Amino acid sequence: MPIHAPPETLTALGGGLLPQCHSRSLFQERFADPQATDKTHPTRKEWFNAFITKHASDQIPMLDWLPESTENLHARLMSRLMVNLAGGVMENANVSLDRYGLPLIPGTAIKGCARRMALQALHDWMGAPASPGPYAEDDPTIPCRTGHTPAEMLATIARIFGWTPDDWRTGKKKDLYLSDFDWAVQGDEAVMKEARALLPIHPTFAGTIAFLSASPNHDPKLELDVVTPHHCAYYESADPHKIATDTEDPVPVYFPAVARQSEGDYFTFPLIPLRLAADGDLYHSKNWLAHGLETFGLGAKTNAGYGWFEMRQTNPGEQIDLGDFANETIFQNAIINRLNKPQEYQSLQIEIEKLKLQKNIKWLEQLKSTLLKDEMKPVRKQLRSKDWFPNEWLERPQN
């Protein structure tokens, strides 16, 4: 059996499928047989069945080492999850584990989920009609637009997630956009140039938020999953005239998956602002990630319902703080509609105090964006004369 371990070690662990190896992560990384197939002994299926019966350590990694600036997002896995499928010793069938044997969601996958949500929201915004239809409230991308102009939103996306020179390319090749940024603004070069002008001139930038790997509060267990191709010969053939017939035997392919979490369990997604993070970057990152986990999910086979999460509270009874304005209508009535009504400034002053709280950063950014519009010049002049209104909210951000 081609296992890379001394014979003495294999004997001590019970031989065969190593029943005395109780460490899930050790079994996966050191003792799995990369050459196992349906015809070997043990078979590939038997290896995976042995793997998923191994238990993770009772020790749960602590998060108290994270800096105070960390924002932790908590979400419950509502369906099976598959990540890192091509990264293990069993070809195209693996699951990412930490040293304790707990499923681990890599930070790169998490960052990609948040970035995808942000770009999709901007793309849909650029193509949205001036007058939203009756089903606009069901659009999951609307809460992700955060009151920016499109150029400001693109600049925020670039700053948070970073960029390379290729990200700022414009145009198409074979009907495909040359960059994600250009796709997000639907080819609007003016928006691309305006967004680029709001950012430092560096040709590359690493981003302002660190997306750390996510870990569960309890072991959700592993389950054996299977996909069954029915026309392997057809798909593997180089013959352009090959026909997929029903005479081929289906070939089941087995792989491990993270099981759906139980009620009360969750994954923790830590986000850390870095040195060059701007005000609001942490909020926007958390907002985009939360909606991305619920809208797109992450990992493999998300179109089939895998990798879907539901945002939740850390502890039973603890409420997620959504700010003092429950929705757009309440915010508009409380603040935006009062900007042109000096007779209501006494009430406006009370609402402005709420915007100084971190939980209302989303609404503060929307107010700033509104006040910078050309037609708001008379309002800005009025507000500058009020000692209760922060004048810095009236200034355009410096590059």
Number of C-alpha atoms within 10 A of each C-alpha: 11 10 13 11 10 8 11 9 11 18 12 12 15 12 15 12 21 19 13 12 18 16 16 22 24 15 19 23 14 12 19 23 21 14 14 19 15 14 8 11 13 15 15 22 19 16 24 23 18 16 24 19 15 19 17 23 17 11 11 15 14 8 11 7 6 13 10 8 11 16 18 18 21 25 24 22 27 21 19 24 27 25 24 18 18 12 13 16 16 21 13 14 19 21 25 20 21 15 14 18 23 28 28 19 26 18 17 12 18 24 21 16 22 27 20 17 24 26 25 19 21 26 21 17 20 15 11 12 9 7 7 9 9 7 7 12 11 8 10 14 23 15 16 25 21 20 20 19 18 20 21 19 21 25 22 24 24 24 22 26 20 16 18 13 11 13 15 19 16 19 15 13 8 6 7 9 17 18 17 18 25 23 19 24 23 20 19 16 15 11 19 23 12 15 21 17 13 17 15 12 10 9 10 13 16 13 19 22 24 20 23 19 19 23 23 22 17 19 23 20 18 23 18 16 16 13 11 12 14 17 17 14 15 16 13 9 11 9 9 7 8 12 12 13 10 9 8 13 12 13 14 14 16 20 23 23 26 26 21 22 21 13 9 13 21 28 26 21 23 21 26 20 22 16 9 12 15 14 12 16 21 22 19 22 27 21 20 25 28 23 22 26 22 18 17 20 28 24 20 16 14 17 11 8 14 22 26 24 27 17 18 18 17 19 10 8 7 9 10 12 9 11 16 15 18 9 12 12 10 12 17 15 10 17 20 17 12 16 21 15 11 13 10 13 17 10 13 19 14 13 16 18 12 17 19 13 12 13 16 18 21 23 23 21 18 17 22 18 18 17 21 16 11 9 10 13 13 12 16 20 11 12 18 15 10 12 8 12 15 14 13 10 17 20 12 11 9 7 8
